[in-house]
Amino acid sequence: MFGRTLDVATSWLASGLTVGRGLRVRMTARQPEALLELYEFESCPFCRKVRETLSELDLDAMIYPCPPNGTRFRPVAIERGGKKQFPFLVDPNTKRELYESDEIIRYLAHEYADGVVPLAERMGPLTTLRSGLGSLPRAGRVHVVPSKAPATPLELWSFEASPFCRIVREALCNLELPHVLHNVAKGSAKRDSFVARSGKMMVPFLHDPNTKSSLFESAEIVRYLEDTYRA
Ligand SMILES: N[C@@H](CCC(=O)N[C@@H](CS)C(=O)NCC(=O)O)C(=O)O
């Protein structure tokens, strides 16, 4: 019980320290035909900047979690891109493959929106420092956990600033579970279709096509992931 309270409190603190970036949609973006692919991990400040931008542009992505010492997707990313560096973005629509969070953010804004990067995401080291503050309250929570690989990627409805979504994203990251990240920040054009599907506007919401399970509630989702995929 205390563990859960501390978990939620530190996740709220992380959202506070990142001043709510990734809370609302800031630009109308064109949706890519094929899903963007992002190799990243939850505690990395550079990866967080990119995830914030995805939420603010209302873009979805296929997430390949690469926690430190991870064995499922790290080697894939390193083989594909040639570097042990995260985030690493692959855009199958344009065949572009990019490192460097600032470059990825600029690319997303230019390719899918009007090219203007939100000020808070283009302040160089200050942006990285602000994003890094979000890792502090969650220190030690991202570490690889042996797991069984799902046959089909899971699906998560989320937005970056949500403290409860963070808890679920960390579990997906630790278990190295590939998932389609559906961003539905405040103002998202995808909220109506999400509510039509799930029945209410609440995130996190997980759908696992492998077991046909659909769940709300971060604690229940984490329990489900551990029970189903922990090796
Ligand atoms: N300037 C790069 C820095 C990226 C970076 O340093 N990423 C760290 C993770 S936070 C990394 O890839 N470390 C290697 C590793 O995790 O093995 C950017 O903005 O994307």
The ligand as a MOL file (V3000), in Angstrom:
LIG
                    3D

  0  0  0     0  0            999 V3000
M  V30 BEGIN CTAB
M  V30 COUNTS 20 19 0 0 0
M  V30 BEGIN ATOM
M  V30 1 N 22.6320 14.1070 -27.7720 0
M  V30 2 C 21.8890 12.8600 -27.7360 0
M  V30 3 C 22.1820 12.2100 -26.3990 0
M  V30 4 C 21.5370 10.8410 -26.2850 0
M  V30 5 C 22.1020 10.0340 -25.1310 0
M  V30 6 O 23.1230 10.3950 -24.5240 0
M  V30 7 N 21.3990 8.9670 -24.8070 0
M  V30 8 C 21.8590 8.0360 -23.7870 0
M  V30 9 C 20.6740 7.5920 -22.9100 0
M  V30 10 S 19.9800 8.9250 -21.9490 0
M  V30 11 C 22.3880 6.7880 -24.4300 0
M  V30 12 O 22.0330 6.4690 -25.5530 0
M  V30 13 N 23.2220 6.0320 -23.7250 0
M  V30 14 C 23.7030 4.7650 -24.1970 0
M  V30 15 C 22.9760 3.6440 -23.5810 0
M  V30 16 O 21.9090 3.8260 -22.9850 0
M  V30 17 O 23.4960 2.5400 -23.7040 0
M  V30 18 C 20.4180 13.1790 -27.9170 0
M  V30 19 O 19.9610 14.3050 -27.6360 0
M  V30 20 O 19.6690 12.3060 -28.3930 0
M  V30 END ATOM
M  V30 BEGIN BOND
M  V30 1 1 1 2
M  V30 2 1 2 3
M  V30 3 1 2 18
M  V30 4 1 3 4
M  V30 5 1 4 5
M  V30 6 2 5 6
M  V30 7 1 5 7
M  V30 8 1 7 8
M  V30 9 1 8 9
M  V30 10 1 8 11
M  V30 11 1 9 10
M  V30 12 2 11 12
M  V30 13 1 11 13
M  V30 14 1 13 14
M  V30 15 1 14 15
M  V30 16 2 15 16
M  V30 17 1 15 17
M  V30 18 2 18 19
M  V30 19 1 18 20
M  V30 END BOND
M  V30 END CTAB
M  END
